Amino acid sequence: MTILKGHYDGKTIVLDEPVPEEISADTPVQILFEGNSGESVLDRIAKLARPANLPPDFSEQDEHYVKGRPRVGRPLSAHPRPCIGTCPT
């Protein structure tokens, strides 16, 4: 295994040192991005996630809550847990 140092310029990966002569064209490569924090992508996404105080039927009725369209399917009164807080009618 040969390790070469390089950087990402925003569009392409640029090697900071020449490729050794013994490496032939079409040699498979594996690229490892070293971040400053050492956190995985999932750790960074988890930091962005935050609890939402959404109605329990939000995933079924998102068009109603976001755009004010009529409810689809069963009415909220038939839902096992009615809307939390103030809900559009």
Secondary structure, 3 states (H helix, E strand, C coil): CCCCCEEECCCCEEECCCCCCCCCCCCCCCCCCCCCCCCCHHHHHHHHCCCCCCCCCCCCCHHHHHHCCCCCCCCHHHCCCCCCCCCCC
